[in-house]
Amino acid sequence: MIKNIVVIGAGTMGNGIAHTFAQSGFKVNLVDVSREALDRGIKTITTNLDRIIAKGNLTEEQKTETLGNITTFTALNEAVGSADLIVEAATENQDLKLKIFGQMDEFAPENCILATNTSSISITKIAAATKRADKVIGMHFMNPVPIMKLVEIIKGYSTSKETFDSIYEMSKTLGKVPVEVNDYPGFVANRILMPMINESIETLYNGVAGVEEIDTVMKLGMAHPMGPLQLADFIGLDVCLAILNVMYDGFKNPKYAPNPLLVNMVTAGKLGVKSGEGFYDYSESKKAEKVSKMFLNSF
């Protein structure tokens, strides 16, 4: 029985995962090295719960119960003593994740399952940083976590059937639709999505069309809810670059090589919504209503 959850990382994905577990009745310990990050995470969860209440899908009592299910910690060893499942949702950085998993393995109870929300890094490689590879698995949630139904359940080379079945069935109790995926770079979602985003950037880079024009074609022509350049801004251009690099390193196939424009934008700190500017300018609105001045006179 999985009852006690630990979520590592209070950023966008971490607080969304904590929110989802807590709203489903699980006890959640939310861990981050920064008290400020934890405070921001709880504030975000509270705001998102208020949005659900405004839509008539949650009561004030349920909000209070959800927030009451979450306890915050800055020390991992203090948070994981009674954990049944730990979900790591730190930055998409391989060295950082390997370090965290080594610590998780050291401090967590023997039967605790260790999961990662990585969007591209090998589950098998992450499991190798532990002494319980059979209990290591990928749980790739989609953003925004409380809303998006999909969760990719990724088996590493040594993940046991017992571990997989337990996480697969538990995901359903969160109101999610789990999908079984094998351990290859990018899994399914990003193996298909990131080349599309990269090709959209290539199309812009080659002067075929402008930012709004590319996004409009994909929204109206392919029925996508948002254009690929807007989506890249929403994900974070640094995250897109990191995923493409993992896929390029994993497959050694040039089709996954990140476009130079993407590399330059990340180097310049133009990361999308999180930095206030990417392909669009978010200084006045979080919606993609204004194209970044860098691209206004390019076409």
Disulfide bonds with the S-S distance in Angstrom:
none
